[in-house]
Amino acid sequence: MSTLPRGERGMVAIEAQLTTISQSRGYWTDAGSNVFRARQSADGSDLPCLILWDDGEQPAGASGSTNHSSGQIQRTIGIEGYVKADQADTGRLLGLVQADVMKALMGWAFEGGVRDDAGQIGALSYAGSQPIPRGDGSTVEGVRVAFTLSYKQRWVDPTRE
């Protein structure tokens, strides 16, 4: 049994899964070589990179009621992928980073859900993506890929279902 809350376990497991993204493992990029949590920006020395964001959580349906000892939680997770690109590469590398993130997370989640050494945490679903605007003259561009992690947790002990 883990001592971390289930939501944090999910974030740690997703972060670890993102580090598997490398060309030597059959991915298109090496974006998994630099994975960060809640970092405000990416610069040229860290590229390619992925930045993992916890975008908040909410109870599913009536799960937030005090009539129950536990509830179903939906945590929104954003993953920003950044690459170095010149005008000739604009957009092309973003598509590859997005595909790598999808392959790493959805393939893994499909094979048994989000999990860690302590066991199953929850289900992951794709929630969309959008490019991150590139500043004038910048050689760094990004894409944000969103997911929803659904899991059950007890209100008085968020380490348990």
Residue pairs with C-beta under 8 A, 6 or more apart in sequence:
1 118
1 159
1 160
2 9
2 116
2 117
2 118
2 159
3 159
4 12
4 159
5 153
5 158
5 159
6 73
6 121
6 122
6 151
6 152
6 153
6 158
6 159
6 160
6 161
7 54
7 57
7 73
7 75
7 149
7 151
7 153
7 158
9 116
9 118
9 121
10 75
10 77
10 114
10 121
10 122
10 149
10 151
11 37
11 52
11 54
11 75
11 77
12 116
13 114
13 115
13 116
13 121
14 52
14 77
14 79
14 105
14 114
14 124
14 147
14 149
15 35
15 37
15 52
16 116
17 104
17 105
17 108
18 31
18 32
18 35
18 50
18 52
18 79
18 101
18 104
18 105
19 32
19 33
19 35
20 32
20 104
21 27
21 29
21 30
21 31
21 32
21 50
21 100
21 101
21 104
22 30
22 32
22 33
23 29
23 30
27 100
27 103
27 104
28 96
28 97
28 99
28 100
29 48
29 83
29 93
29 96
29 97
29 100
30 48
31 48
31 49
31 50
31 81
31 83
31 97
31 100
31 101
32 50
32 100
32 104
33 48
33 49
34 46
34 47
34 48
34 49
34 50
35 49
35 50
35 51
35 52
36 46
36 49
36 50
36 51
36 52
37 51
37 52
37 53
38 51
38 52
38 53
38 54
39 51
42 49
42 51
42 80
42 82
42 140
42 142
43 140
44 84
44 139
44 140
46 82
47 82
47 83
47 84
47 140
48 81
48 82
48 83
48 84
48 93
48 97
49 81
49 82
50 79
50 80
50 81
50 82
50 97
50 101
51 79
51 80
51 82
52 77
52 78
52 79
53 77
53 78
53 79
53 80
54 75
54 76
54 77
55 75
55 76
55 77
55 78
55 146
56 75
56 76
57 73
57 74
57 75
57 76
58 64
58 73
58 74
59 71
59 72
59 73
59 74
60 71
60 72
60 73
60 74
60 150
61 72
63 71
63 72
63 73
64 71
65 71
66 155
68 155
69 154
69 155
69 156
70 152
70 153
70 154
70 155
70 160
70 161
71 152
71 153
71 155
72 150
72 151
72 152
73 150
73 151
73 152
73 153
74 148
74 149
74 150
75 148
75 149
75 150
75 151
76 127
76 146
76 147
76 148
77 146
77 147
77 148
77 149
78 144
78 145
78 146
78 147
79 101
79 105
79 144
79 145
79 146
79 147
80 132
80 142
80 143
80 144
80 145
81 94
81 97
81 98
81 100
81 101
81 142
81 143
81 144
81 145
82 97
82 132
82 140
82 141
82 142
83 89
83 93
83 94
83 96
83 97
83 140
83 141
83 142
84 139
84 140
85 92
85 93
85 94
85 139
85 140
85 141
86 139
90 134
90 141
91 131
91 141
93 141
94 131
94 141
94 142
94 143
97 143
98 129
98 143
98 145
101 145
102 126
102 145
105 124
105 147
106 124
106 126
108 114
109 123
109 124
112 120
113 120
113 121
113 122
113 123
113 124
114 120
114 121
114 122
114 123
114 124
114 149
114 151
115 121
121 149
121 151
122 149
122 150
122 151
122 152
123 149
123 150
123 151
124 147
124 148
124 149
124 150
125 147
125 148
125 150
126 145
126 146
126 147
127 146
127 147
127 148
128 145
128 146
129 143
129 144
129 145
129 146
130 143
130 144
131 141
131 142
131 143
131 144
132 141
132 142
132 143
132 144
134 140
134 141
134 142
151 161
152 161
153 159
153 160
153 161
154 160
154 161
